[in-house]
């Protein structure tokens, strides 16, 4: 099949493209620079341009592009970039796909569990309402921007992805060095819920949603067993054979990330479960946190 992928240079995008290519699919990547090969199509969401002709005849579109949530401290200008990179890109791609003579049957348009906001111990499936906060508002606008594709009869899926475990993911990348040095410990109270998923399961779930499922709308991409920060930290320390006795000072985390970003990424509690994936028959390969962390740092 002909498959479009935006955000192909990101953590999930790289693995997805590799998986699709290995599966024999023709992958067309959206890029913001001048195309360097026949499998690249240029677009620029900031100014609303895209080479629509290069998308004709695609069967599936995966839209994963967007500025990294934790790549920089949250200044006013970077928060605008986080929002605009998602809303403008999604709107441009969705409306372009909707106007094609030969439309794809499905658009898997990236999303995040940030939709739920800070919810304490509440168990959150896809029926849970939107929470509060900047990222929850970003996700709401992000998902809404794909509506032109849905209006054109394209099945639109919003995979709300949790904390991705991989050697190059944001969480593992930030935690690995201090934990190896024996300086890792619970963050804040340690009671906040972290909803995680292994990178390989993210890719498998996304391809399943595109090729094998009939689901539409929001679908949580998290492992079935979220854990508290305390359990995550203790398990990570055990995997690395390092102590996790001394708590990581909240002030130190906020000084590194900035208070608002630290609250959103570290201290918020989101106990998310993949109800629709499980109901749809998807089988996770890694549901044990220890095994997932061992795989991520191997």
N, C-alpha and C positions, 0 to 999 in steps of 0.2 A: 504494500500500500504506500501511497505518497503521504508523508506526514510532515507537517509544519511544526517547528519548535522555535519559540522565542526564549531568550534567557539561556541559550545553550552553553554559555561559558560559566554559568553558576554551578553551585554544588550539585543540585538535583539535575540540572540541565545536562551537565557533562555525562553523568551516569545514565541518564535517560537516552541520550543520543547514542551512546555506546551500546546500550541494550537493544534499541530499535535497529541499529545497523547490523548487529549480530543476528537479529531476527529476520534479516532480509528485506527490511523496509527501505524505501527511498526517503531519506531525510532531507528536508529543506530548512535551512537555518536562517532566521531573521537576524541581520547584523546592522549596526549603525554606521559602519564604514563602507568604503567601496568594496563590493564583492570581489573575492579573489578566486572563486571557483564556481562551477555550475550549480553547486548545491547551496549557494548563498543568495539571499534576496535582501535588498537594502530597504531599511525603513528608518524613520526618525520621528518618534512619537511627540517630541517636543514641538516640532513644527507641523506635525500632521501629515507627513508624506510616507508613502509605501508603494512598492512596485507590485501592484495588484495582479498583474499578468503572471508573475512568477508563482502565485498562489493558486491559480486555476487548476482544477482537477484534483486537489488534495482531498484525501479521505478523512483525515483527522488533523486537528490543530491542538498543540500543547502550548499554552501561554504561561511562561514562568518568569518573565522579565520584571525587574523592579529594583530600585536602589536598596542596598543591604540595610536592614533594620539596625544592626549593631556595628556597621562599618565605621561610623563616626559618632562623635558626641552630638546630641540633639540640639543644634542651634535652630533658630527660627527658620533660617533658609534651608537647612537640611531636612527639617520636618516637612517643609513644602516640597522638597525633592522626593522624599519618600512617598508622599501622597500623589504628586503629579506623575511620577514615573509609573505608578500603577493605574491610576484612573485614565490618564491620557493614552497610555499604551493599550490598555484593555479596550477602551472605547474605539480607538483607531482600528485595531485588529478585528473586533467584533463587527463593526459597521462595514469593513472591507470584505470580510467573509460573507456577510449577509447580502452583499451586492454582486457576488461572483455569479457567473453563468452556471458553473459547476461547483456547488457548495460542498464543504465537508459535512459529514453526518453528525460529527460531535466536536465540541470545543471543550477541552479540559483546561479551565482557567484558574490559575493558582490562587490560593487564599490561605488563611491562617487561623489558628485557634484563638488568636488575639480578639476575635469577634466576641468572645464570652467575657472579656474583662476579668477583674479580680473577683472570684466567686467563693473563696474559702473552701469548705468541704463539700459543697454542692456537686453532685454527679451530673455532668453535662453531656447530653447527647445532642444530636442535630436539631432537636425541637426547642432547645433552650434559647431564650430571647437574647438579643444583643446586650452586651454589658456596657460599662462606661469607660471613658478614656480615649486618648488620641488614637491608639492603634485599633481599638474597636470601631471608631468612626472611619478610619482608613479602610478597614476590611469591608465595612458596609458600602462605602462608595466604590470600592474595588469590584465587589461582586455585582453591584448595580450597573456598572459600566459595561458589562457583558450582555445586557438585555437586548441590544439590537440583533445579536446572533440568535438568541432564543426566539425573538419575534419573527425571524426569518425561517423558523422551523428547525434550526440546528439544536441538537441536544447539548445543553451546557451543564457541565459539572464543575463544582467549586470544591476542590480538595483542600479542606482546612487542615493544614499540616502543623504538627506539633514540633517539639524539640528533636531535631534530626541528629542521630548519632553516627558519626563518621570521623575518620582521622583528620579530615579537613573542615569539619563543621564548626560553627561559631562556638558552641558550648565546649566541645572537646578541645578545640584550639586554645580557648582562653584558660581552661582549667588545667591542662596537661602539665605545664611547667611548674606552677606552684604546688600541685599535688605531688609531682615527682620529687620536689624539694622538701616534701613533708610539711608544707605550709597550708595544706587544704583542710577545710573544715566546714561545718554547716554554715549556711548563709542566712542571716536574720534569725528568726525563730526556728527555722528548719522544718516548720510544720506546713509550709506552703507546698501545694501539689505541683509536680512537674510531669507533664504528659509527653512522653518520648516515643520515638519510632526509629528503627534502624534504616539507614539509607537504602539498602537493598529492598526492604519492604515498601518504602515510599515508591520506588521505581516500579515494583511489581504491582502495587495497588493502582498506580496511575495508568499503567498499560492495561490492567484488568478493566478499569473504568472506561477506557477508550474502546477496547476491542471486544470485551466479553460481557459487559454489563449493560443494563438499560437504565441505570440510575441517572437522575438529573438533580440539579440543585446542590446544596451543601452536603459534603461527605467528610466526616472526621478521619484524618490520616494520623492516628496515634495507635500505639500498641494497646492491647486490651487492659493492661494493668498499670495505670499511672502510679507514681510513687511520690512520697514526700521528698523534699530537698534533703532532709536528714538521711533518708534511706539511700537516695542517689549518691550522696557524698560518701557515705560509709561503704557502699558497694564499689564505687570508683577507687577509693583508697585501698580496699581489699584487692582489687584487680591489679593495682600498681604496687601492692605490698608496701604501702606507706600509711603512717598514722593519720587519723582525721579527728584528733581529740580537741584541738584548739579551734574554736569558731573563727571564721573569717570575719574581721570587723566590717560592719555595714558601712562605716565611714570610709574605709579603704576602697570598697567596691564603688561607692558613689563618687569618690574622688577620681577614680579611673574612668568610669563610664559616664559620669554626670548623674545627678539625682533622678531625673525623669526616666532616662534610659535604664538605669539600674532597677528602678521600681518595676518597669515594664518587663524586663528580661529575667530578673532574678527573684524579686520579692513578691510578685503577684502569684496568686494561687489559682490554678486551672486544672480541675480534675475531670479530664475529658475522656470519653469512651467512644470507640468506633462502632456505634450501634448499627448504622446502615451497612457498613462493610461486612460486619459479621452476619447480619440478616441476609445479605446478598450472597453469602457462601465463601467470601474471601478467607483464605487460610494464611496466617502470618508464619514466617519462617523463624522469627526471633521474638518471643514473648517474654523471655527471661532477661531481666536487666543485666545481670552479671555476664551472661553469654553475649549480649549485645555490646556491652562495653569492652569485653575481651576482643570481640571482632573489630570494634572501632579503633582500638589502639594497637592491634596486632602488627 
